[in-house]
Amino acid sequence: MEDKTYLSIAYLGMILGLAIWTWTTISRSRKLELRIIAMEESLNIKQAEADSIAAANDKPAE
C-alpha cells in the first residue's frame, strides 16, 4: 500500500477512536447525572436547596 493509504487508515482509526471515547464520556456523564438526581430525590433535597448549596460554594472566601 502507498503512504497515503496508511495515512488515510490511520486518520479513520483516530476519528473512530475519538468517536468511541466521546460516546463513552457522554454516556457516563448522563448516568452520573441520573444517579445524582436519584440521590437528591432519596434524600428529599429540593432543587432550590441543591442550587443554594452550589451557589454558596461558588462565593469567594472573604
C-alpha positions as CSV (number, residue, x, y, z in Angstrom):
1,M,0.0,0.0,0.0
2,E,1.0,3.5,-0.5
3,D,1.8,6.0,2.2
4,K,-1.4,7.9,1.6
5,T,-3.4,4.7,2.2
6,Y,-1.7,4.1,5.5
7,L,-2.3,7.7,6.5
8,S,-6.0,7.5,5.5
9,I,-6.5,4.4,7.5
10,A,-4.7,6.0,10.5
11,Y,-6.9,9.1,10.3
12,L,-10.1,7.0,10.1
13,G,-8.9,4.9,13.1
14,M,-8.2,8.1,15.0
15,I,-11.6,9.5,14.2
16,L,-13.3,6.2,15.2
17,G,-11.3,6.2,18.5
18,L,-12.3,9.7,19.3
19,A,-15.9,8.9,18.5
20,I,-15.9,5.9,20.8
21,W,-14.2,8.0,23.6
22,T,-16.7,10.8,23.2
23,W,-19.7,8.4,23.2
24,T,-18.3,6.7,26.4
25,T,-17.7,10.0,28.1
26,I,-21.2,11.4,27.3
27,S,-22.8,8.1,28.4
28,R,-21.0,8.1,31.7
29,S,-21.9,11.8,32.3
30,R,-25.6,11.1,31.7
31,K,-25.5,8.1,34.0
32,L,-23.8,10.1,36.7
33,E,-26.3,12.9,36.4
34,L,-29.2,10.4,36.8
35,R,-27.5,9.0,39.9
36,I,-27.1,12.4,41.4
37,I,-30.7,13.2,40.7
38,A,-31.8,9.9,42.3
39,M,-29.7,10.6,45.3
40,E,-31.1,14.1,45.8
41,E,-34.6,12.6,45.5
42,S,-33.9,9.9,48.0
43,L,-32.5,12.5,50.5
44,N,-35.5,14.7,49.8
45,I,-33.3,17.6,48.7
46,K,-35.3,20.2,46.7
47,Q,-33.8,21.7,43.6
48,A,-33.7,25.1,45.2
49,E,-31.7,23.8,48.1
50,A,-29.3,22.0,45.9
51,D,-28.7,25.2,43.9
52,S,-28.2,27.3,47.0
53,I,-25.6,24.9,48.2
54,A,-23.7,25.1,44.9
55,A,-24.1,28.9,44.9
56,A,-22.7,29.1,48.5
57,N,-19.6,27.2,47.4
58,D,-19.1,29.5,44.4
59,K,-18.8,32.6,46.6
60,P,-15.2,33.7,47.2
61,A,-13.9,33.5,50.7
62,E,-13.5,36.8,52.4
